[in-house]
Amino acid sequence: MRVLTWNLWWRFGPWQERRKAILAVLREVRPDVCGLQEVWAQGGENLAEWLADELAMHWTWAASDRPGRWQQRIGDPTVDIGNAVLSRWPIVGRDVERLPVNGGQDDGRLALFAPLDAPGQQVPFFTAHLNSRGYESAVRCGQVGALARFVASRRGGTAYPPVLTGDFNAEPDADEMRLIGGHKTVPLVPGQVLHDVWRFADPLLPSGTWDVTGSDTRVSTNPTPGSTTSLSAFRPRRARPGPYRTARG
């Protein structure tokens, strides 16, 4: 299974050109399933729906219930923001977990669950978006606690292990990433251990997903990797490694 996770940067910058570049990348990479963050919707138009129609994929999405801060930044109160899932296989359910902020900035971060009717086995698939400020590690630790419990409560009914994707706004060795993994510290949910699929990827592949030059590489189909943001997809340790690939934007 080929999995892609990507923060699409909402309606910031030259979003009209960027959505065409996003579509071009997805056509080239041909993922089986995508976990998408900062997806926009306005009126009857939804970026995830447009991508799904162009790619002949299934889709679902969940909107933030507090989009006000986002809308203020672009000066348009009519644009919604949320997470979405695209899948080549039917999406047979949907559930949303509102992530806690514990005193941090509350702009409606959430986790989306979308079980996939994949051949031979249903796949419990998740995508999440955590708080982004650098000093909010404690907030993100609380969010991954809720996220781990959400995964544990929805992963049943299938022998296939859960797949968790997202923009965690944290580096791989951060406290919040160790907590959600559960194999370098006490698991947040007893017996639930997840690990980063990048451990099985080509060791020469860059792990950074943010352009440290500050340029808008989100429009490019060949962005320059940096090191300040980690977007990770997880599988439980008990899972048989492969066949699968991951990609991240």
Disulfide bonds with the S-S distance in Angstrom:
none
